[in-house]
């Protein structure tokens, strides 16, 4: 287990997953990548309800994206800085896209041995007992996934 991927969204569950990843990484001398995924809301969501926000989204998309990337980067830095990552090789990544797709793509492209993630995070209301992002990663990942309860 040389490479561990840890998706972070700021939720209690994702922070506990990060703590578990650090614990395992120290046991196995693993390389840990912490990732957060920035996802812009889609205007499709609003058009379903008959609202036309396309003009506002288009004119503000770049500004919104820049601000979201800055905020997610700050959040990721705060969380990782609060962890005891001494003597570990770590990396932090902020990626733009749909969370589960980007986690799976990163996991496959960089050949991670393990994904450690929280059971439920700050995802859509669609989730019930297991978060929708977690469920998708669990069902589609090509490597083992350790799910940590909050």
Helices and strands as residue ranges (DSSP letters): E 3-7, H 12-28, E 31-38, H 43-47, H 54-81, E 89-96, H 99-109, E 114-118, H 132-140, E 144-148
